[in-house]
């Protein structure tokens, strides 16, 4: 197999490496020394940013989605990542499996059930103040809107963030010969940007990635621990979660060390096979016709309300529901985007820009919608 060119400028950057390590150690040290104070400070910072800049986050994500669609349908979509003669390194099946596994993962297992149920039980009040509505109508409306909000959070907007970051990285790396980094992309777009600014952006990308992965790993460890406690009566403790985190991190490290072909590719395909098998079992053993009906209706609801849901900001209500859900999700996806973007870019050599954007946006989104319907509606 031909070697995939990954840039001519690869090398150790001490400013980025030690700067990121210093910030991460400082955050960890603060959390370990004063856990309660750290929690209070981080929550207040998150709240302040969400309240004052949530509108900007929603606007930005919509711009990313619109830009990705424009690129795919324009002549820019004919560009091939790696040059006119570049050939894809992986089959479409393997590519789709790795796209899905990199972008979502354990979150789907928990939120596939939890999010629709939580939205159903606690919907934004602004949407369901129908005068004269019967209890049955209110229940049906809450259920339908719960699925629509779930689709919003896990659908096209999330994957547009990944697609645009990954596309920029893939193009400058494979077609311009730079490294796979956010800083290298910025340097290509703005060549006169001071080096210290480029390094600071790379430092921020690394710190954001670590924090984003830590969020997912923490949620995942809590889910696994709760499942083991429920099934086998094991202890629900900090030490149990620490052991789970160590085991999961060890498996992830092994897959990375084995490389794309022997590690991540096999792990992703196995992950996809297990996910499809579990979903098929629930569909066949569960309310099959109801789930098929629900998928069509949920998809229609999402399409009909797409513009409204995408631009909803709670501006006419004094609620904070969106801060805890939509804004949190968008920030979470953005924190993951350097890591996921670099990975998606790395596995997409040889694809056309149109194929890249279409595959990254539509295939994982449709699979996620099916998954959320199967588990949420069940």
C-alpha positions in Angstrom: 0.0 0.0 0.0 1.3 3.4 -0.9 2.4 5.7 1.9 0.0 8.5 2.7 1.7 11.8 2.7 1.1 13.6 6.0 3.1 16.8 5.5 6.7 18.0 5.2 6.7 20.0 8.5 6.1 17.2 11.0 8.3 17.5 14.1 8.3 18.2 17.8 7.1 21.7 18.8 8.3 22.3 22.4 6.2 25.5 22.8 2.9 23.6 21.9 3.8 20.4 23.8 5.0 22.0 27.1 2.4 24.7 27.0 -0.4 22.3 26.7 1.1 20.0 29.3 1.4 22.9 31.7 -2.2 24.0 31.4 -3.5 20.4 31.7 -1.4 19.8 34.8 -2.6 23.1 36.3 -6.2 22.2 35.7 -5.7 18.7 37.2 -3.8 20.1 40.2 -6.5 22.7 40.9 -9.2 20.0 40.7 -7.3 17.6 42.9 -6.4 20.2 45.6 -9.8 21.9 45.7 -12.4 19.7 44.0 -15.4 21.7 45.2 -13.9 25.0 44.4 -12.8 23.8 40.9 -16.3 22.5 40.2 -17.9 25.8 41.3 -15.4 27.8 39.2 -15.7 25.7 36.0 -19.5 25.6 36.3 -19.7 29.4 36.7 -17.4 30.0 33.7 -19.4 27.5 31.6 -22.6 29.3 32.6 -21.3 32.8 31.9 -20.0 31.7 28.4 -23.3 29.9 27.6 -25.5 32.8 28.6 -23.5 35.6 26.9 -22.2 33.7 23.8 -24.8 31.0 23.2 -26.2 33.0 20.3 -22.7 33.1 18.7 -22.3 29.4 19.1 -25.6 28.6 17.4 -24.8 31.1 14.6 -21.3 29.6 14.1 -22.6 26.0 13.9 -25.2 27.0 11.4 -22.6 28.8 9.3 -20.4 25.7 9.4 -23.3 23.5 8.2 -24.3 26.0 5.4 -20.6 26.3 4.3 -20.2 22.5 4.1 -23.3 22.1 2.0 -22.2 24.9 -0.4 -18.7 23.3 -0.8 -20.3 19.9 -1.6 -22.6 21.2 -4.3 -20.1 23.7 -5.9 -17.2 23.0 -8.2 -15.0 22.8 -5.1 -16.5 19.4 -4.5 -14.6 18.0 -7.5 -11.2 18.5 -5.7 -9.6 15.3 -4.6 -7.8 15.1 -1.3 -4.2 14.2 -2.1 -4.3 15.3 -5.8 -6.0 14.1 -9.0 -4.2 10.7 -8.9 -4.8 9.9 -5.2 -6.5 6.6 -4.3 -8.5 6.0 -1.1 -6.7 4.1 1.5 -9.8 2.4 3.0 -13.0 0.9 1.5 -16.2 2.8 2.0 -17.4 0.3 4.6 -14.3 0.7 6.7 -14.3 4.4 6.2 -17.9 4.8 7.3 -17.2 2.5 10.3 -14.3 4.6 11.4 -16.2 7.9 10.8 -19.0 6.7 13.1 -16.8 5.3 15.8 -14.6 8.4 15.9 -17.5 10.9 16.1 -19.9 9.3 18.6 -19.1 6.1 20.5 -20.4 5.4 24.0 -22.6 8.6 24.1 -25.1 6.9 21.8 -25.5 3.9 24.2 -26.5 6.2 27.1 -28.2 9.1 25.4 -30.0 6.9 22.9 -32.4 6.1 25.7 -31.8 8.8 28.2 -32.1 11.9 26.1 -35.5 11.3 24.5 -36.9 10.2 27.9 -35.5 13.3 29.6 -36.8 15.7 26.9 -40.2 13.9 27.1 -40.3 14.4 30.9 -38.9 17.9 30.9 -39.6 19.6 27.6 -39.0 23.3 26.9 -42.3 24.9 28.0 -42.4 27.3 25.1 -43.2 24.6 22.6 -46.2 23.0 24.3 -48.7 25.6 25.5 -51.4 24.5 23.2 -54.7 25.9 24.4 -57.4 23.2 24.8 -55.0 20.3 24.2 -56.0 17.0 25.7 -53.6 15.0 27.9 -53.2 12.5 25.0 -52.3 15.4 22.6 -49.8 16.8 25.1 -48.2 13.5 25.6 -47.9 12.8 21.9 -46.6 16.4 21.3 -44.0 16.0 24.0 -42.9 12.6 22.7 -42.6 13.9 19.1 -40.7 17.1 20.1 -38.4 15.0 22.4 -37.3 13.1 19.3 -36.9 16.3 17.3 -34.6 17.8 19.9 -32.6 14.6 20.1 -32.2 14.6 16.3 -31.1 18.3 16.5 -28.4 17.6 19.0 -26.9 14.5 17.3 -27.7 15.3 13.7 -26.3 17.4 10.9 -25.0 20.3 13.1 -22.8 18.0 15.1 -21.3 16.4 12.0 -20.9 19.7 10.2 -18.5 20.8 12.9 -16.4 17.7 12.4 -16.7 17.9 8.6 -15.5 21.4 8.2 -12.5 21.0 10.6 -11.6 17.7 9.1 -11.9 19.1 5.5 -9.6 22.0 6.2 -7.0 19.8 7.8 -7.1 17.2 5.1 -6.8 19.8 2.3 -3.8 21.6 3.7 -2.1 18.4 4.7 -2.7 16.3 1.6 -2.8 19.0 -1.1 -0.5 21.6 0.5 2.0 19.4 2.3 1.6 20.8 5.8 1.1 18.9 9.1 -2.3 17.7 10.3 -2.8 20.5 12.9 -5.2 23.4 13.5 -2.2 25.8 13.5 -0.9 24.6 10.1 -4.4 25.3 8.7 -4.4 28.8 10.1 -0.9 29.4 8.8 -2.1 28.5 5.3 -5.1 30.7 5.5 -3.3 33.7 7.1 0.4 33.3 6.3 1.3 36.5 8.1 -0.2 35.3 11.4 2.5 35.5 14.1 3.9 32.1 15.1 3.0 32.6 18.7 -0.7 33.0 17.8 -0.5 29.7 15.7 1.1 27.9 18.7 -1.5 29.3 21.1 -4.3 28.0 18.9 -2.6 24.5 18.8 -2.2 24.6 22.6 -5.9 25.5 23.0 -6.9 22.7 20.6 -4.9 20.1 22.6 -6.4 21.3 25.9 -9.9 21.4 24.5 -9.4 17.9 23.1 -8.2 16.5 26.4 -11.2 18.1 28.3 -13.6 16.9 25.7 -12.3 13.3 25.8 -12.2 13.5 29.6 -15.9 14.5 29.6 -16.8 11.5 27.4 -14.6 9.1 29.4 -16.1 10.3 32.6 -19.6 9.8 31.4 -18.7 6.4 30.0 -17.0 5.2 33.2 -20.1 6.3 35.2 -22.4 4.4 32.8 -20.3 1.2 32.8 -20.0 1.3 36.6 -23.8 1.9 37.0 -24.5 -1.1 34.7 -22.1 -3.4 36.6 -23.7 -2.3 39.9 -27.2 -3.0 38.6 -26.3 -6.4 37.2 -23.8 -7.8 39.6 -24.0 -5.6 42.7 -20.5 -4.2 42.4 -19.5 -1.2 44.4 -20.3 2.2 42.9 -17.2 4.1 44.0 -14.5 6.5 42.8 -11.9 3.6 42.7 -14.2 1.4 40.6 -14.6 4.3 38.1 -10.8 4.8 38.1 -10.2 1.1 37.3 -12.8 1.3 34.4 -11.1 4.5 33.0 -7.7 2.8 33.2 -9.0 -0.3 31.3 -10.7 1.7 28.6 -7.7 4.0 28.2 -5.4 0.9 28.0 -7.6 -0.6 25.2 -7.6 2.7 23.3 -3.9 3.0 23.6 -3.4 -0.5 22.3 -5.6 0.2 19.3 -3.6 3.3 18.5 -0.3 1.6 19.0 -1.3 -1.2 16.5 -2.0 1.5 13.9 -5.0 2.2 11.6 -5.0 -1.1 9.7 -4.5 -3.6 12.6 -5.9 -1.5 15.4 -8.4 1.3 14.9 -9.9 -0.1 11.7 -10.6 -3.5 13.2 -11.9 -2.0 16.4 -14.2 0.4 14.5 -15.6 -2.4 12.3 -16.2 -4.6 15.3 -17.9 -1.7 17.1 -20.1 -1.0 14.1 -21.1 -4.7 13.8 -22.0 -4.9 17.5 -24.0 -1.7 17.3 -25.9 -2.8 14.2 -26.6 -6.2 15.8 -27.9 -4.7 19.0 -30.2 -2.3 17.1 -31.5 -5.1 14.9 -32.3 -7.2 18.0 -34.3 -4.4 19.6 -36.1 -3.7 16.3 -37.0 -7.4 15.7 -37.8 -8.3 19.4 -39.5 -5.0 20.2 -42.4 -3.0 18.7 -41.2 -3.3 15.1 -44.0 -1.6 13.2 -44.2 1.2 15.7 -40.4 1.9 15.4 -40.6 1.9 11.6 -43.5 4.3 11.7 -41.7 6.5 14.2 -38.6 6.7 12.2 -40.4 8.1 9.2 -42.4 10.6 11.4 -39.4 11.7 13.4 -37.4 12.3 10.2 -40.3 14.3 8.8 -40.7 16.4 12.0 -36.9 17.1 12.0 -37.0 18.3 8.3 -40.2 20.4 8.9 -38.8 22.1 12.0 -35.2 22.2 10.9 -34.8 26.0 10.4 -36.8 26.8 13.6 -34.9 24.3 15.8 -31.6 25.4 14.3 -32.1 29.1 15.1 -34.1 28.8 18.4 -32.3 30.7 21.2 -35.0 31.0 23.9 -34.9 34.8 23.5 -38.6 35.3 24.3 -38.6 33.1 27.4 -36.6 33.3 30.6 -35.6 29.6 30.5 -32.2 28.1 30.7 -33.2 24.7 29.2 -31.1 25.3 26.1 -28.0 26.1 28.1 -28.0 22.7 29.6 -28.6 20.9 26.3 -28.2 22.5 22.9 -25.4 24.9 23.9 -23.7 22.2 26.0 -23.8 19.8 23.1 -22.4 22.3 20.5 -19.5 23.2 22.9 -18.9 19.5 23.5 -18.7 18.7 19.8 -16.4 21.7 19.2 -14.1 20.5 22.0 -13.9 17.1 20.2 -13.4 18.6 16.8 -9.6 18.9 16.7 -9.2 15.3 17.7 -12.0 13.9 15.5 -11.1 16.3 12.7 -7.5 15.1 12.6 -8.6 11.5 12.6 -11.3 11.9 9.9 -8.8 13.8 7.8 -6.2 11.1 8.2 -8.5 8.3 7.0 -10.0 10.3 4.1 -7.0 10.5 1.7 -8.1 10.0 -1.9 -11.7 11.0 -1.4 -13.2 13.9 -3.4 -14.4 16.9 -1.4 -18.0 16.1 -2.4 -17.7 12.5 -1.3 -16.0 13.5 1.9 -18.7 16.1 2.9 -21.6 13.9 1.8 -20.2 10.9 3.6 -19.3 12.7 6.8 -22.6 14.6 7.0 -25.3 12.1 5.8 -24.2 8.5 6.6 -23.3 8.9 10.3 -26.3 11.2 10.8 -28.8 8.7 9.3 -27.4 5.9 11.3 -27.6 8.0 14.5 -31.3 8.9 13.7 -32.1 5.2 13.3 -30.3 4.4 16.5 -32.1 7.2 18.5 -35.5 6.1 17.1 -34.9 2.5 18.0 -33.8 3.1 21.6 -35.6 6.4 22.3 -39.0 5.4 21.0 -38.7 1.9 22.5 
